[in-house]
Amino acid sequence: MFAQMRARVRVSVVADYTADGARDIPYLRFVTVHYLSRGLAEATVAITSSVTIDLRNLRISFSGILVSSSLYDFNAATEEGEPGEAVEPLPDEGVPEPTDFVQTIANEVVSGGATAAFINATWDFVDDTLHTSSNTTALAARRAGGVF
């Protein structure tokens, strides 16, 4: 598609920075240009250069190539895939509540001599269904009644 775009007419645009929508141009890929004396009636320009903003003269400039306004038109009937199967939601069984949950708020000194509060919590082991490979150490600490 870029080979097709490169064969198009190249243009350089210098516009008034205070014009409607001109401030959004640095964030766009395509702009519509209406400049009848140059034969550009609602022409679509693909921006191919960095957008330059001249605040001293209140101008914005960029280079680009003329492209068809339908270059990236989307046709859902031909471009979308087949819809997937309907998904049945799983019943909400909840998360088991920990037993003997105790939390303590404490302070510690951090860099620069400032203090920061933190919560230290302990609880008893609840259920093996919470076990995954990423929290093996945490579960071992919980089983032993340790701090996590």
Secondary structure, 3 states (H helix, E strand, C coil): CHHHHHCCCEEEEEEECCCCCHHHHHHCCEEEEEEHHHCEEEEEEEECCCCEEECCCCEEEEEEEEECCCCCCCCHHHHCCCCCCCCCCCCCCCCCCCEEEEEEEEEEECHHHCEEEEEEEEEECCCHHHCCHHHHHHHHHHHCCCEC
